Amino acid sequence: MTRHILDHPRAEVATSRLPAFVAIERQMGDLHPATRALHRRPVTVPIKSASLRQFLRIARGRQV
């Protein structure tokens, strides 16, 4: 019985495609407008600590 195709090691050729693609994109210099918008979008990080959430609520001036 042979191994599953996912159990075989990847070829080195497939891993070199991404850096080559990125190099070409950097040489072109201009980003797609949708890509530029995604890079400028602020990242929201959820606050997991309840005490920190309450402290920030009070510091922002909200009482309830």
GIPENOR-V79766 format. One record per helix or strand of 3 or more residues. SS is the DSSP state (h for helix, s for strand). FROM is the first residue (numbers start at 1). TO is the last residue. If there is no record, write none. Layout:
SS	FROM	TO
SS	FROM	TO
This chain:
h	5	7
h	12	28
h	33	40
h	50	59
